[in-house]
Amino acid sequence: MTRNFGILFWGCAGVHLGSLALGIAPVEWVSKALLMPFLAGWVIARGGSRLLVAALFWSTLGDIGLQVDGLFLPGMVCFGLAHLCYVTMFLRSDIVRDWAVAGVYALVWLVLIVLLWHRLGELQVPIAGYSLLLTATAVTSLWRNATAGIGGGLFLLSDTLIAFRLAEIEILYGDLLVMSTYILAQYLLAAGSTRHVVAQPQT
């Protein structure tokens, strides 16, 4: 079952990135909406926690919201809830708190907010609040393990690229970079959070 959901997830990811590159909007929308449910199936098959499944559930709603005109802010709220689930899950797990890591990420957050603030208009406060939750995921995921930590860092990168777009800073192949880093980020967060579960001996 785990392998089947893994195939579905990566197959869907390939279809999504291909449709994004070719501009096939209906396939792009449907495949994006299916990405996190397939990953959630993979997580459940690996014995992942309810908080991890909840994070992927809210991410699914966020993915859908960001594709619908007028639902950007609700979509951001959904992703904010996903990050709350991630942070709570990591803080409840076996972690090694490294405040130097937190300091570095806090500095990155502050620099980005200062650089983009005047370009974000009415989205200044929502993006500042959301990005703080996103940064908390990056910090606590790295406290958990390297796999999850890379995922958290890629999630921060992916959403930073979205912030650049909102600030009208064009990036070559921006949409593909956003989605490829997002897909890999979610997978690594899930993999790093379930590794200890599947590593346990069968009884």
Helices and strands as residue ranges (DSSP letters): H 2-22, H 25-45, H 50-67, H 72-92, H 99-116, G 117-119, G 121-123, H 124-144, H 146-166, H 174-198
